[in-house]
């Protein structure tokens, strides 16, 4: 029996400066669902990438987040604006 990938195992980093982003339990799953990405489409090659962080963009109150599949070429799953 193959178990689905747990979204809570996703790593998150700033796409601008590359710093890791520490999330609270449940945040990864909530972000994936808010983005409209099916959790069963995720695997260990996926990560969350935001367009800034408090370290490199302290003036920004919010940051857009995307799920990225890390292989050549990268696949980006994001909610259309």
C-alpha positions as CSV (number, residue, x, y, z in Angstrom):
1,X,0.0,0.0,0.0
2,X,1.5,3.4,-1.1
3,X,0.9,6.2,1.3
4,X,0.3,9.7,0.0
5,X,3.0,12.4,0.6
6,X,2.3,14.5,3.7
7,X,2.2,18.2,2.8
8,X,3.7,18.9,6.3
9,X,7.0,17.5,5.0
10,X,7.4,20.3,2.5
11,X,10.4,22.6,2.9
12,X,9.7,26.3,2.4
13,X,12.3,28.9,1.3
14,X,12.4,32.5,0.2
15,X,12.7,32.7,-3.6
16,X,14.4,36.0,-3.3
17,X,17.2,35.3,-0.8
18,X,17.0,31.5,-0.4
19,X,16.5,31.6,3.4
20,X,14.5,28.7,4.9
21,X,11.1,29.7,6.3
22,X,10.1,28.0,9.5
23,X,6.4,27.1,9.5
24,X,4.0,26.2,12.3
25,X,2.4,22.7,12.3
26,X,-0.5,22.7,9.8
27,X,0.7,25.7,7.8
28,X,2.1,23.7,4.9
29,X,-1.1,21.8,4.4
30,X,-3.2,25.0,4.7
31,X,-1.0,26.8,2.1
32,X,-1.2,23.9,-0.4
33,X,-5.0,23.7,-0.1
34,X,-5.3,27.5,-0.4
35,X,-3.3,27.4,-3.6
36,X,-5.6,24.8,-5.0
37,X,-2.9,22.2,-5.3
38,X,-4.1,18.6,-4.7
39,X,-2.1,17.1,-1.9
40,X,-1.9,13.8,-3.8
41,X,0.0,15.5,-6.6
42,X,2.9,16.3,-4.2
43,X,6.0,14.3,-3.7
44,X,9.5,14.7,-2.2
45,X,10.6,16.8,-5.2
46,X,8.2,19.6,-4.2
47,X,8.8,22.6,-2.1
48,X,7.1,25.9,-1.1
49,X,8.7,29.1,-2.4
50,X,7.6,32.6,-1.3
51,X,8.5,35.8,-3.2
52,X,10.1,37.4,-0.1
53,X,10.6,37.0,3.6
54,X,10.9,39.2,6.7
55,X,14.7,39.1,6.4
56,X,15.1,40.4,2.8
57,X,11.7,42.2,2.4
58,X,10.7,43.5,5.8
59,X,8.6,46.2,4.3
60,X,6.2,43.7,2.7
61,X,3.3,42.5,4.9
62,X,2.5,39.4,2.8
63,X,4.3,37.2,0.3
64,X,2.9,35.2,-2.6
65,X,3.7,31.5,-2.2
66,X,4.0,28.8,-4.9
67,X,4.5,25.1,-4.9
68,X,7.5,24.2,-7.0
69,X,8.5,20.8,-8.3
70,X,12.3,20.8,-8.3
71,X,13.5,19.1,-11.4
72,X,14.6,20.2,-14.9
73,X,12.6,22.1,-16.0
74,X,10.9,23.1,-12.7
75,X,7.1,22.9,-12.6
76,X,5.4,25.7,-10.8
77,X,1.9,25.3,-9.4
78,X,0.3,28.6,-8.4
79,X,-3.2,30.1,-8.2
80,X,-4.0,32.3,-11.1
81,X,-4.4,36.0,-10.2
